[in-house]
Amino acid sequence: MDNKEVPVKVAPLMIIKQAAMPILFKVDSILRDLYHSKYVMSDEDYLDLLELRSATQIVSVKTTDLIEQAKEAGVDTVHLPFEEFKMLLASSRVIEAIPKTKNFRNIVFWSH
């Protein structure tokens, strides 16, 4: 199964990227405030915030790259190696789960 590729439509990638970007901006803002000692955070919350930052950056970079590749090739579907697909899926799940289960300074991450 390692050699298999997974076809992924560009339209959902654009939606995923669009949803991830505001979260990335909010996480970066929280981290800036934290680094400037505007407030303190528990180690557990800090680690969760860093995990969210990492996952959001992975999704942002990977979806941007895939969308650009599709535009250059003039296609609406890209083919990802299975391992890359799993990484993108796992990172997307982190982005979905952490803001729903954690509260960082009463900041709302999701918008409707």
C-alpha positions, 0 to 999 in steps of 0.5 A: 500500500505504500506505493499507492497514490490517492486522488484528491480534488483541488476544490476540497483542498481550497476549502481546507486551506481557507478554513486553516488560515484564520486558525494559523493567524490566531495561533501566531497571535497567541504565541506572540503575546505569550512570548512577549509575556502578556500572559502565562499558559500551562505547559499542557496548553502551550504544547497543545498550542504548538501542536495546533500551530504545527498541524496548521502550518503543515496543512497550509503549506501542503494545500498551497503547494498542491493547489499550485501544482494543479493550476500549473498542470491545468487539472482539478485532481492531484495524486498524493502518495498514501503517506502524504495523504495520511499526514495531511489527513492527520494534521487536518484532524488535529486542526479540527479537534484541538480547538473543539476540546481546548480553550486558549484564553477564551479565544474562538478558533472556528467561525461559521 
